[in-house]
Amino acid sequence: MKEMENINNKINMMRKLLQDLINEKSNLLDPDVILVSQELDEILNEYNKLISKVEK
């Protein structure tokens, strides 16, 4: 499924970005870290919704 592949790619990209930001900022409460973390949460939620639809 192409949509799942796209979301999976976004997840991997956002995880990498979040890891890099955490290493750079060294503060989990930095606004940039929080923003990217929230964006990753949204993408993960989207992925979970898609998985739920596929399993039905």
C-alpha positions in Angstrom: 0.0 0.0 0.0 1.6 3.3 -1.2 0.0 5.4 1.5 1.5 3.3 4.3 4.9 3.4 2.7 4.7 7.2 2.5 3.7 7.5 6.1 6.4 5.1 7.1 9.0 7.2 5.3 7.7 10.4 7.0 7.9 8.6 10.4 11.5 7.6 9.8 12.5 11.1 8.6 10.8 12.8 11.6 12.4 10.3 14.0 15.8 11.1 12.6 15.1 14.8 12.8 14.0 14.5 16.4 17.0 12.6 17.4 19.3 15.1 15.7 17.5 18.0 17.4 17.7 16.3 20.8 21.5 15.8 20.3 21.9 19.4 19.2 19.8 21.1 21.8 20.4 18.7 24.8 17.1 19.9 26.2 13.8 18.0 25.7 11.9 21.1 26.6 13.3 23.2 23.8 10.5 24.6 21.7 12.0 23.1 18.5 12.2 19.6 20.0 8.6 19.9 21.3 7.3 21.0 17.9 9.0 18.1 16.0 7.9 15.7 18.7 4.3 16.8 18.2 4.5 16.6 14.5 5.9 13.0 14.8 3.0 12.2 17.2 0.5 13.4 14.5 2.1 11.2 11.9 2.1 8.2 14.2 -1.6 8.8 14.9 -2.2 8.9 11.2 -0.3 5.6 10.7 -2.3 4.0 13.5 -5.6 5.0 12.0 -4.5 3.6 8.6 -3.5 0.3 10.3 -6.9 0.1 12.0 -8.7 0.5 8.7 -6.5 -2.2 7.0 -7.2 -4.6 9.9 -11.0 -4.3 9.6 
